Amino acid sequence: MSGELVSRRVEVSVRDDGEINLVFVKCFRNGKMVFASTLDKMNNRSVTIRSYHHQGKCLAMEGDEDGDGFFETLILIGDNGIPVEGFERSKDGTVTPMSEERLSKIKKGFEVGKGD
């Protein structure tokens, strides 16, 4: 039987002006993160990134890059924490593999973030 799902939400005003710019949500089951979401309302646009976790590892991430509530991007994450595949989703239901160029740029961002 699964344990209770616990959610933590943090809202941040980057400029200390009372306006919420970042919203972080993390969900845990049995003490392990199973879901995370980041809403970034900086730079005059809203971007949401959601990640799905199992046994301490991120398995997949999806992104709503234009703030319309539709998640256009899906990234599969390898055992090393680096993306292994990416997909673009269209509102008509079609899913196509991400271009090698775009996937390569995303991978580089993950590698920099890992800090070797």
N, C-alpha and C positions, 0 to 999 in steps of 0.2 A: 504494500500500500504506500502511495506517495505521501510525503510530508506536506505540511501546510505551506502554501505559497506566501512569501513575505515580500512586500514591495517597499522600496525606498525612493522618494522623490526629492530632488534638490533643485531649487530655482535660484538663479544667479542674476544679479544686476551688475554687469561688468563695469559700468560707469558710475555705480552708486547713485543713480538718479531715480531709483524706484521702478524703472522699467525693466521687466524681466527679459534678458537677452538669451539665456541658456536654460534649458530644462533637461535634467538628467533623471531617468527612471531606471532602476535596476530591480529585477525580481529574482528571488532566491527560493530554492526548494532544498530542504535538508542542508542548509548552509552553503549550497553551491549556486552560483549565478546560472540562471537558465535563459534570461532575457535582459537586454539592455536597450535603451532608446535615448538618443540625444536630439533635442530640438535646438537648432542654432538660428536665432532671429537677428543676427548681426548683418551688417552690410546691405540693409534694405531688402532682404529676402529671407525666406524661411526654408531651412534644409533639415530634414529628419533622417537620421540613420538608425536602423534597428539591427540588433545582432541576436543570434540564437545560439545557445550554448548547451553542451552536454558533457558531463564528467570533467568539468573544468576547462573545456576547449571550445573556442568559437567555431561553429560549423558553417554558418552562413550569415550574410549581412544583406540588407536591402536599403535602398536610398530613394527618398522623395527629394529630388534636387531642385524642384521649382515651387515647392510649397503648396501644390494643389491637392494633396492628400493621396495621390496615386504614386506608388513606388515603382519607378521606372527601371531601377537597376537592381540586379541580384548578383551577389558575389559568393562563390563557394570557397571556403577556407581549408587549406591543407593542414596536415598534422603539425607542420612547422610554424603555423600561424600566418602564413603568406597565402594570398589568393591563388587558386589553381585554375579557376574558370570564372567567367563573367557573362552575364546575359542582360539584354535590353528587353524590356517589356513595353508593349504598346497598349493603349486603351482599347483597341479592338480585339485584344486577347492573344495577339501573336507574340512569340518569344523568339529572339534571335541571339546567336552567340555574339559576344562583344568583340570588337575588332582587336587584333593582337596589339596594335599601337595603344589603344586605351587601356587594355588590361595590363600592359607593360608599365604604363604610367602609374596605375593603381598599385601594382606590385612594388614599385620603387618607393612609393609613399609608405607602405607597410614596412619595408626593409629599413628605411630611415627611422621610423618610429620604434623599431625593435632595439636600436642602439647597440647592436652586436656586443 
